[in-house]
Amino acid sequence: MTKPGSRQIILLAHGSRDPRWCKTFEEGLVAINRHLASDAQLAYMEMASPSLETVIANSHLRGVRHVDILPLFFAEGRHLLHDVPKMIADLEQEYTGMSINLLGAVGKQEIFWEALGIMISTNIDQHNAMENGSREAFEQQH
């Protein structure tokens, strides 16, 4: 049982019927949880499970009363401006005493773009090193 009144972070992804798509987020959750004192949970808006409703219900049963939802979206479009706030309002009505906070999409956070820039730079450096190594190996053979 979770300590009553504790806080839960939920990572919210859109969802897909393709299990390979979902696996990307499940593997990402494992990597993210290595850095957290308390494990985050993963939820999907649609087409995959667990749904946001299921994760909230399970969290409530464990005594969680404060939830932060981090949308794994690059931008805030219709889903984050309309659909998710409606879902949250409905869930807060159903689970009285539970506070559900919708955080900004990952794409609204500068640190996300900085991390993406580092990833891109690293991939380019690795590609260039491999390409240069292959060229040097080819030249040595001929």
Residue pairs with C-beta under 8 A, 6 or more apart in sequence:
1 62
1 63
2 8
2 59
2 62
2 63
2 64
3 63
4 63
4 65
5 63
5 65
5 66
6 38
6 63
6 64
6 65
6 66
7 38
7 64
7 66
7 67
7 68
8 38
8 40
8 41
8 59
8 64
8 66
8 67
8 68
9 36
9 38
9 40
9 41
9 67
9 68
9 69
9 70
10 40
10 41
10 42
10 43
10 52
10 55
10 56
10 59
10 67
10 68
10 69
10 70
11 25
11 28
11 29
11 32
11 40
11 41
11 42
11 43
11 70
11 72
12 43
12 44
12 45
12 52
12 69
12 70
12 71
12 72
12 84
13 22
13 25
13 42
13 43
13 44
13 45
13 48
13 72
14 44
14 45
14 46
14 47
14 72
14 73
14 79
15 22
15 44
15 45
15 46
15 47
15 48
16 22
16 47
16 48
17 47
17 48
21 48
22 44
22 48
25 42
25 72
26 42
29 40
29 41
29 42
32 40
33 39
33 40
40 70
41 50
41 55
41 58
41 59
42 50
42 55
43 50
43 51
43 52
43 54
43 55
43 56
43 69
44 50
44 51
44 52
45 51
45 52
45 79
45 83
45 84
45 87
50 58
52 69
52 84
52 87
52 91
53 87
53 91
56 67
56 91
56 95
56 98
56 100
57 95
59 67
60 95
60 98
64 98
65 97
65 98
65 99
66 98
66 99
66 101
67 98
67 99
67 100
67 101
68 101
68 103
69 84
69 88
69 100
69 101
69 102
69 103
70 103
70 106
71 80
71 84
71 102
71 103
71 104
71 105
71 106
72 105
72 106
73 79
73 80
73 105
73 106
73 107
74 105
74 106
74 107
75 105
75 107
75 108
76 104
76 105
76 107
76 108
80 102
80 105
84 102
85 102
88 100
88 102
91 98
91 100
92 98
92 99
92 100
106 112
107 113
